[in-house]
Amino acid sequence: MKSLKFTRHNLKIDIKNIKAHWFLLTGILTMALSHMTISIDILGWFSMVPFLIYLSITRGLKSRLLFVLALIAAWSIIVMKIISPPIPYMLIFMYSIPISLFHLPAYLIWAKYKDRRYSVLLFPAMMVVLEWIQYTFTPLASWGVAAYTQKESIYVLQSISIFGMAGLSFMIYWVNISIANILVKKERSFITCILPIASLSLLILFGALRYEKSNFKGVDTITLAAVGTDSEVGGIPLPTWDKNEKDIEEIFKRTKTATDFGAEIVAWNEGAFYLKAINEESWIDSIKQLAQNTEVTLVASYVLLISESPFMYENKYLLIDSKGHVLNTYLKHQPVPGEPAIKGTEPLQTFNVEGTNLGGVICYDYDFPYLAKEYGNLKADIVAVPSSDWRGIDPLHTKMAAFRAIEQGHSVLRSTRFGLSAAINPYGKMASQMSSFDINNKIMISQLPAKGITTAYSLIGDILVYLCIAFILFFVTMSKRYFI
């Protein structure tokens, strides 16, 4: 038997001898297994490699059209994994096609100019900028961002305290493109091999030191609680008023129980019940009395029905202090696409609760890093996030909220209906968690740091994104004769 010699030349021929469509099929599989639920974190570091190889070894309009279809197929499978009742399957394409089209330019432009100098940085730079545009300026929020593939890797996640999600996404895309270049072009340059390996090693080392150090220092804490409801209020038809009143009575009782355990802050889940304009004022008086009697600061989230035809409501919470004063009325700033909620526009605020700066948002709001950045600017210590999920995004959505905590250095109290409630510290550690799908009393008691911490990202913001934009302009300038 002849021995196999894996020379650089042979490896190059082997890749080119593999039928191109296998790279498309493999890419669909690796992408599907690296994002959203039922995912494998480590795959994120090479999930795009098959697609990049395909673009490297093929040319022509037909191959590019096939790639577009494969990219949409991959994202459709990814989004399909988070679809469960009551979410309609049409939502798959409402997200998969736009996300695919957002990512597409980076792939195609890199494929056209992949042989230019510094092109190994072009792909990650473009992807980071496109992701930033998506989660800053579109209703798609941060769904599909590469950084989320590492949601289980707590050491790796510490890096987002420096450059935010953009930094981690850049690292992931850089590693992917470097692997593809090594396999196809046999590139062994410093910027392709040594630098990404060294950067990734430093990233993990930094994360390990930062996270483990946090476990060795004591901090002042505050006791808080996430209190859930039995309400299933969603669309039309609404629950009967008798059922709704029972839900209100039950969440009042649970709030009282939480305060008996020492909770100083209690957050209800999103849409804990619904009210009509005619009875809102009287129920607000009851909620204020509850806060005063139990001496608790209450984040009381509910839905105020505006009209049934067309269906329209306010998705809101009241922040009520322990003396029964309404400190803030907050309307959801980023309703989910298709949600018939009146959009909130009021500036974010924090309020002092026993020496802790408390802020709040509602569910989908915290899929937008810019809102967390506003709380970073306000030096928030804890942000309450009344939420309502569904089985398909549980516990993914709660773990996404942990990114906001690490980025800005504040704790997050996520009180969730149809999902995972969690108390998350500024390092992304879940100090406590409770699933609404388990049989429990729907009361989660926890302690979180009374004070947040300052992170580099809370100070410098999206500077890496701006550097990526500058690099793209530099690349265009240096290669302008090829772009004409």
C-alpha positions as CSV (number, residue, x, y, z in Angstrom):
1,M,0.0,0.0,0.0
2,K,1.3,3.4,-0.9
3,S,1.5,5.9,1.9
4,L,-0.4,9.1,1.6
5,K,1.6,12.3,1.6
6,F,-0.3,15.4,2.5
7,T,1.8,18.0,0.8
8,R,0.6,21.6,0.4
9,H,0.1,20.9,-3.3
10,N,-1.9,17.7,-2.8
11,L,-4.1,19.3,-0.2
12,K,-4.9,22.1,-2.7
13,I,-5.8,19.6,-5.4
14,D,-7.9,17.5,-3.0
15,I,-10.1,20.5,-2.1
16,K,-10.6,21.5,-5.7
17,N,-11.5,17.9,-6.6
18,I,-14.4,17.9,-4.2
19,K,-17.6,18.8,-5.9
20,A,-18.5,22.3,-5.1
21,H,-22.1,21.5,-4.0
22,W,-20.7,19.5,-1.1
23,F,-19.3,22.7,0.4
24,L,-22.7,24.3,0.1
25,L,-24.5,21.4,1.8
26,T,-21.8,21.2,4.5
27,G,-22.0,25.0,5.0
28,I,-25.8,24.8,5.5
29,L,-25.3,22.1,8.1
30,T,-22.5,23.8,10.1
31,M,-24.3,27.1,10.0
32,A,-27.5,25.5,11.2
33,L,-25.8,23.8,14.1
34,S,-23.9,26.9,15.3
35,H,-26.8,29.4,15.8
36,M,-29.8,29.8,17.9
37,T,-31.1,26.8,19.9
38,I,-29.8,23.2,19.7
39,S,-26.4,24.6,18.8
40,I,-22.7,23.7,19.4
41,D,-20.6,26.7,20.4
42,I,-17.3,25.5,19.0
43,L,-18.8,25.2,15.5
44,G,-19.1,29.0,15.3
45,W,-15.4,29.2,14.8
46,F,-15.5,27.3,11.5
47,S,-19.2,27.2,10.5
48,M,-18.7,29.6,7.6
49,V,-15.6,27.9,6.2
50,P,-17.4,25.6,3.8
51,F,-19.3,28.6,2.3
52,L,-16.0,30.6,2.0
53,I,-14.3,27.6,0.3
54,Y,-17.2,27.3,-2.1
55,L,-16.9,31.0,-3.0
56,S,-13.1,30.6,-3.5
57,I,-13.3,27.7,-5.9
58,T,-16.3,28.7,-8.0
59,R,-17.0,31.5,-10.3
60,G,-19.9,32.8,-12.4
61,L,-23.5,34.0,-11.9
62,K,-24.9,30.5,-11.5
63,S,-22.6,29.7,-8.6
64,R,-23.4,32.9,-6.9
65,L,-27.1,32.4,-7.2
66,L,-26.7,28.9,-5.8
67,F,-24.8,30.4,-2.9
68,V,-27.6,32.9,-2.2
69,L,-30.1,30.1,-2.1
70,A,-27.8,28.1,0.2
71,L,-27.3,31.0,2.6
72,I,-31.1,31.6,2.8
73,A,-31.6,27.9,3.3
74,A,-29.1,27.9,6.2
75,W,-30.7,30.8,7.9
76,S,-34.2,29.4,7.3
77,I,-33.2,26.2,9.1
78,I,-31.6,28.3,11.9
79,V,-34.8,30.4,12.4
80,M,-37.0,27.2,12.0
81,K,-35.3,25.9,15.2
82,I,-36.9,28.7,17.3
83,I,-40.4,28.3,15.9
84,S,-42.9,26.7,18.2
85,P,-46.6,27.5,19.1
86,P,-48.0,30.1,19.1
87,I,-45.4,31.5,16.6
88,P,-46.4,31.1,12.9
89,Y,-44.0,29.4,10.5
90,M,-44.2,32.4,8.2
91,L,-41.9,34.1,10.7
92,I,-39.1,31.9,9.4
93,F,-38.8,33.9,6.2
94,M,-39.5,37.2,7.8
95,Y,-36.2,36.8,9.6
96,S,-34.1,34.4,7.5
97,I,-34.3,36.3,4.2
98,P,-33.5,39.7,5.6
99,I,-30.6,38.3,7.7
100,S,-29.2,36.5,4.7
101,L,-29.4,39.6,2.6
102,F,-27.6,41.6,5.3
103,H,-24.8,39.1,5.3
104,L,-24.6,38.5,1.6
105,P,-22.6,41.6,0.5
106,A,-19.7,40.7,2.8
107,Y,-19.5,37.2,1.2
108,L,-19.7,38.3,-2.4
109,I,-17.4,41.4,-2.1
110,W,-14.8,39.3,-0.3
111,A,-15.1,36.6,-3.0
112,K,-14.5,39.2,-5.7
113,Y,-11.4,40.7,-4.0
114,K,-10.1,37.8,-2.0
115,D,-6.7,37.9,-3.7
116,R,-6.0,41.5,-2.7
117,R,-3.7,42.4,0.1
118,Y,-5.4,42.5,3.5
119,S,-8.5,40.8,2.1
120,V,-8.4,38.4,5.1
121,L,-9.6,41.4,7.2
122,L,-12.1,42.6,4.7
123,F,-14.7,39.8,5.4
124,P,-14.8,40.2,9.2
125,A,-14.7,44.0,8.9
126,M,-17.7,44.0,6.5
127,M,-19.6,41.5,8.5
128,V,-19.2,43.5,11.8
129,V,-20.4,46.7,10.1
130,L,-23.4,44.9,8.6
131,E,-24.3,43.3,11.9
132,W,-24.0,46.7,13.6
133,I,-26.3,48.3,11.0
134,Q,-28.8,45.5,11.5
135,Y,-29.0,45.7,15.3
136,T,-28.8,49.5,15.5
137,F,-31.1,50.6,12.7
138,T,-33.5,47.8,11.8
139,P,-36.3,45.9,13.7
140,L,-34.4,42.6,13.3
141,A,-32.4,43.6,16.4
142,S,-29.3,41.4,17.1
143,W,-30.7,38.1,16.0
144,G,-28.2,36.2,13.9
145,V,-25.1,38.0,15.2
146,A,-22.1,35.7,15.2
147,A,-21.2,36.5,18.8
148,Y,-24.3,34.8,20.1
149,T,-22.9,31.4,18.9
150,Q,-20.6,31.6,22.0
151,K,-23.5,32.1,24.4
152,E,-22.4,29.1,26.5
153,S,-18.7,30.0,26.6
154,I,-18.5,32.2,29.7
155,Y,-14.7,32.9,29.4
156,V,-15.0,33.9,25.7
157,L,-18.0,36.1,26.5
158,Q,-15.9,38.3,28.8
159,S,-14.3,39.8,25.7
160,I,-17.5,41.7,25.0
161,S,-16.7,43.9,28.0
162,I,-14.0,45.5,25.9
163,F,-15.4,45.9,22.3
164,G,-18.9,44.7,22.7
165,M,-20.4,42.0,20.4
166,A,-18.6,43.6,17.5
167,G,-15.2,42.5,18.9
168,L,-16.3,38.9,19.4
169,S,-18.0,38.7,16.0
170,F,-14.9,40.1,14.4
171,M,-12.8,37.4,16.0
172,I,-15.2,34.6,14.9
173,Y,-15.2,35.8,11.3
174,W,-11.5,36.3,11.3
175,V,-10.9,32.7,12.4
176,N,-13.3,31.4,9.8
177,I,-11.7,33.3,6.9
178,S,-8.2,32.4,8.1
179,I,-9.1,28.7,8.1
180,A,-10.6,29.0,4.6
181,N,-7.5,30.7,3.3
182,I,-5.2,28.1,4.8
183,L,-7.2,25.3,3.2
184,V,-7.6,26.8,-0.2
185,K,-4.7,29.1,-0.8
186,K,-2.3,27.5,1.7
187,E,-1.7,31.0,3.1
188,R,0.6,31.0,6.1
189,S,1.0,34.7,6.6
190,F,1.3,36.4,10.0
191,I,-2.1,38.0,9.7
192,T,-3.7,34.7,8.7
193,C,-2.1,32.2,11.1
194,I,-0.1,33.7,14.0
195,L,-2.1,36.8,14.8
196,P,-5.6,35.2,15.0
197,I,-4.3,32.3,17.0
198,A,-2.5,34.7,19.4
199,S,-5.6,37.0,19.6
200,L,-7.9,34.1,20.4
201,S,-5.6,32.8,23.0
202,L,-5.3,36.1,24.7
203,L,-9.1,36.5,24.5
204,I,-9.7,33.2,26.3
205,L,-6.9,34.0,28.9
206,F,-8.4,37.4,29.6
207,G,-11.9,36.0,30.0
208,A,-10.7,33.3,32.4
209,L,-8.8,35.7,34.6
210,R,-11.7,38.3,34.5
211,Y,-14.4,35.8,35.3
212,E,-12.5,33.8,38.0
213,K,-11.3,36.9,39.7
214,S,-14.9,38.1,40.0
215,N,-15.7,34.9,42.0
216,F,-13.0,35.8,44.6
217,K,-14.3,39.2,45.7
218,G,-17.2,39.9,47.9
219,V,-19.7,42.7,47.1
220,D,-22.7,44.3,48.6
221,T,-25.9,42.7,47.4
222,I,-29.5,43.5,47.1
223,T,-32.4,41.0,47.3
224,L,-34.8,40.9,44.5
225,A,-37.4,38.7,42.9
226,A,-38.9,37.8,39.6
227,V,-42.6,37.0,40.0
228,G,-44.5,35.3,37.3
229,T,-48.2,35.2,36.3
230,D,-50.7,32.6,35.2
231,S,-51.9,35.0,32.5
232,E,-51.9,33.9,28.8
233,V,-52.8,37.3,27.5
234,G,-51.5,37.6,24.0
235,G,-53.7,38.3,21.0
236,I,-57.4,38.2,20.3
237,P,-59.5,36.7,22.0
238,L,-58.4,38.0,25.4
239,P,-58.9,36.0,28.5
240,T,-62.2,36.5,30.2
241,W,-62.3,39.3,32.8
242,D,-62.9,36.8,35.6
243,K,-59.8,34.9,34.6
244,N,-57.9,38.1,34.3
245,E,-58.9,39.2,37.8
246,K,-57.8,35.9,39.2
247,D,-54.4,36.3,37.5
248,I,-54.1,39.8,39.1
249,E,-55.0,38.4,42.6
250,E,-52.5,35.6,42.2
251,I,-49.6,37.8,41.2
252,F,-50.4,40.1,44.1
253,K,-50.2,37.2,46.5
254,R,-46.9,36.0,45.0
255,T,-45.5,39.5,45.3
256,K,-46.4,39.5,49.0
257,T,-44.7,36.1,49.4
258,A,-41.6,37.4,47.7
259,T,-41.3,40.3,50.1
260,D,-41.7,37.9,53.0
261,F,-38.5,36.4,51.8
262,G,-36.8,39.8,51.9
263,A,-37.1,41.0,48.3
264,E,-36.5,44.7,48.0
265,I,-37.2,44.9,44.3
266,V,-39.9,42.8,42.5
267,A,-40.3,42.6,38.8
268,W,-43.4,41.0,37.2
269,N,-43.1,39.4,33.8
270,E,-44.2,41.1,30.6
271,G,-47.9,41.2,30.1
272,A,-48.7,39.9,33.6
273,F,-52.4,40.8,32.9
274,Y,-54.4,43.2,30.9
275,L,-56.4,46.3,31.8
276,K,-58.8,48.5,30.0
277,A,-58.6,52.3,30.1
278,I,-61.8,52.5,32.1
279,N,-60.4,50.5,35.0
280,E,-56.7,51.2,34.8
281,E,-56.7,54.0,37.3
282,S,-58.4,52.0,40.0
283,W,-56.0,49.0,39.5
284,I,-53.0,51.3,39.6
285,D,-54.2,52.5,43.0
286,S,-54.3,48.9,44.1
287,I,-50.7,48.2,42.8
288,K,-49.5,51.4,44.5
289,Q,-51.1,50.2,47.7
290,L,-49.4,46.7,47.3
291,A,-46.0,48.3,47.0
292,Q,-46.6,50.5,50.0
293,N,-48.0,47.7,52.2
294,T,-45.1,45.4,51.4
295,E,-42.5,48.2,51.3
296,V,-41.1,46.9,48.0
297,T,-40.0,48.7,44.8
298,L,-42.2,47.2,42.1
299,V,-41.7,46.8,38.4
300,A,-45.4,46.2,37.5
301,S,-45.7,45.1,33.9
302,Y,-49.1,44.8,32.2
303,V,-50.9,45.4,28.9
304,L,-53.3,48.3,28.5
305,L,-55.9,47.6,25.8
306,I,-56.4,50.5,23.5
307,S,-58.8,48.8,21.0
308,E,-59.9,45.3,20.0
309,S,-60.6,46.2,16.3
310,P,-58.0,46.9,15.2
311,F,-56.1,45.2,18.1
312,M,-53.9,47.8,19.7
313,Y,-52.4,48.1,23.2
314,E,-49.7,49.6,25.4
315,N,-47.1,47.2,26.5
316,K,-45.9,48.9,29.6
317,Y,-44.7,48.8,33.2
318,L,-45.0,51.1,36.1
319,L,-42.0,51.6,38.4
320,I,-43.5,52.1,41.9
321,D,-41.3,52.8,45.0
322,S,-41.8,51.3,48.4
323,K,-43.9,54.3,49.5
324,G,-46.4,53.8,46.7
325,H,-45.2,56.6,44.4
326,V,-45.1,56.0,40.6
327,L,-41.6,56.9,39.6
328,N,-41.8,56.0,35.9
329,T,-44.2,54.8,33.3
330,Y,-42.4,52.9,30.5
331,L,-43.7,51.8,27.1
332,K,-41.9,49.1,25.2
333,H,-39.4,51.0,22.9
334,Q,-38.9,48.2,20.4
335,P,-42.1,46.2,19.8
336,V,-41.5,42.9,18.0
337,P,-42.2,43.2,14.2
338,G,-45.9,42.7,13.9
339,E,-46.7,43.4,17.6
340,P,-49.6,45.8,17.7
341,A,-48.1,47.8,20.6
342,I,-47.7,51.6,20.8
343,K,-44.0,52.3,20.6
344,G,-42.4,54.1,23.6
345,T,-40.2,57.1,22.9
346,E,-39.5,58.5,26.4
347,P,-35.9,58.8,27.4
348,L,-34.5,56.0,29.6
349,Q,-34.1,56.9,33.3
350,T,-32.6,55.3,36.4
351,F,-33.9,55.7,39.9
352,N,-32.2,55.3,43.2
353,V,-33.5,52.3,45.2
354,E,-31.7,51.7,48.5
355,G,-28.5,53.1,46.9
356,T,-28.9,51.1,43.7
357,N,-29.5,52.8,40.3
358,L,-32.4,50.8,38.9
359,G,-33.6,51.0,35.3
360,G,-35.8,48.9,33.1
361,V,-36.8,47.8,29.6
362,I,-39.3,45.2,28.2
363,C,-38.2,42.0,26.6
364,Y,-37.3,42.6,22.9
365,D,-35.8,46.0,23.9
366,Y,-32.7,44.3,25.2
367,D,-32.0,42.7,21.9
368,F,-30.8,46.1,20.9
369,P,-27.3,47.0,22.3
370,Y,-27.9,50.7,21.9
371,L,-30.6,50.7,24.6
372,A,-28.2,48.9,27.0
373,K,-25.5,51.5,26.1
374,E,-27.9,54.2,27.2
375,Y,-28.1,52.5,30.6
376,G,-24.3,52.3,30.6
377,N,-24.2,56.0,30.1
378,L,-26.7,56.4,33.0
379,K,-24.5,54.2,35.3
380,A,-27.3,51.8,35.9
381,D,-26.5,49.1,38.5
382,I,-29.5,46.8,37.8
383,V,-31.8,46.7,34.8
384,A,-35.2,44.9,35.2
385,V,-36.4,43.3,32.0
386,P,-40.0,42.0,32.2
387,S,-40.2,39.5,29.4
388,S,-42.5,37.0,27.6
389,D,-40.9,34.3,25.4
390,W,-42.0,31.1,23.8
391,R,-40.7,27.5,24.0
392,G,-38.6,27.9,20.8
393,I,-36.4,30.7,22.2
394,D,-36.1,29.4,25.7
395,P,-33.5,29.7,27.2
396,L,-31.7,31.4,24.3
397,H,-33.4,34.8,24.8
398,T,-32.4,35.0,28.4
399,K,-28.8,34.1,27.6
400,M,-28.8,36.9,25.0
401,A,-29.8,39.4,27.7
402,A,-26.6,38.3,29.6
403,F,-24.6,39.9,26.8
404,R,-26.1,43.3,27.7
405,A,-25.0,42.7,31.3
406,I,-21.4,41.9,30.4
407,E,-21.2,44.8,27.8
408,Q,-22.3,47.5,30.2
409,G,-21.3,46.1,33.6
410,H,-24.7,46.1,35.2
411,S,-26.9,43.3,36.5
412,V,-30.0,42.1,34.8
413,L,-33.2,40.9,36.4
414,R,-35.2,39.1,33.7
415,S,-38.7,38.1,34.8
416,T,-40.0,35.9,32.0
417,R,-43.4,34.4,31.1
418,F,-43.2,31.2,28.9
419,G,-39.4,31.1,29.4
420,L,-36.5,31.4,31.7
421,S,-36.3,34.0,34.5
422,A,-32.8,34.8,35.6
423,A,-30.8,37.1,37.8
424,I,-27.6,37.8,35.9
425,N,-24.6,39.6,37.4
426,P,-22.2,41.9,35.4
427,Y,-20.0,39.0,34.4
428,G,-22.9,37.1,32.8
429,K,-23.2,34.6,35.6
430,M,-26.8,33.5,36.4
431,A,-27.0,33.9,40.2
432,S,-30.5,32.4,40.0
433,Q,-32.9,31.1,37.4
434,M,-36.4,29.7,37.2
435,S,-38.2,28.2,34.2
436,S,-41.9,28.9,33.8
437,F,-42.3,25.5,32.2
438,D,-41.3,23.8,35.5
439,I,-43.8,23.1,38.3
440,N,-43.0,25.9,40.7
441,N,-44.5,28.8,42.6
442,K,-43.4,31.3,39.9
443,I,-41.3,33.2,42.5
444,M,-37.6,33.5,42.0
445,I,-35.6,35.1,44.9
446,S,-32.0,36.1,44.3
447,Q,-29.2,38.4,45.3
448,L,-27.4,40.6,42.8
449,P,-24.6,43.1,43.3
450,A,-26.0,46.4,44.5
451,K,-23.5,48.2,42.3
452,G,-22.4,47.7,38.7
453,I,-18.9,47.9,37.3
454,T,-17.3,50.0,34.7
455,T,-16.3,48.2,31.5
456,A,-14.1,49.4,28.6
457,Y,-17.1,49.0,26.2
458,S,-19.3,51.2,28.4
459,L,-16.6,53.9,27.9
460,I,-15.5,53.5,24.3
461,G,-18.7,52.2,22.7
462,D,-18.6,51.0,19.2
463,I,-15.1,52.2,18.3
464,L,-14.2,48.8,16.8
465,V,-17.1,49.3,14.3
466,Y,-15.8,52.7,13.3
467,L,-12.3,51.2,12.9
468,C,-13.9,48.5,10.6
469,I,-15.5,51.2,8.6
470,A,-12.2,53.0,8.3
471,F,-10.5,49.8,7.2
472,I,-13.1,49.2,4.5
473,L,-12.5,52.7,3.2
474,F,-8.7,52.1,3.4
475,F,-9.1,48.8,1.5
476,V,-11.2,50.5,-1.2
477,T,-8.6,53.3,-1.6
478,M,-5.7,50.9,-1.8
479,S,-7.5,48.7,-4.3
480,K,-9.5,51.3,-6.2
481,R,-8.2,50.3,-9.6
482,Y,-9.9,47.0,-9.0
483,F,-13.2,48.5,-8.0
484,I,-13.7,50.6,-11.1
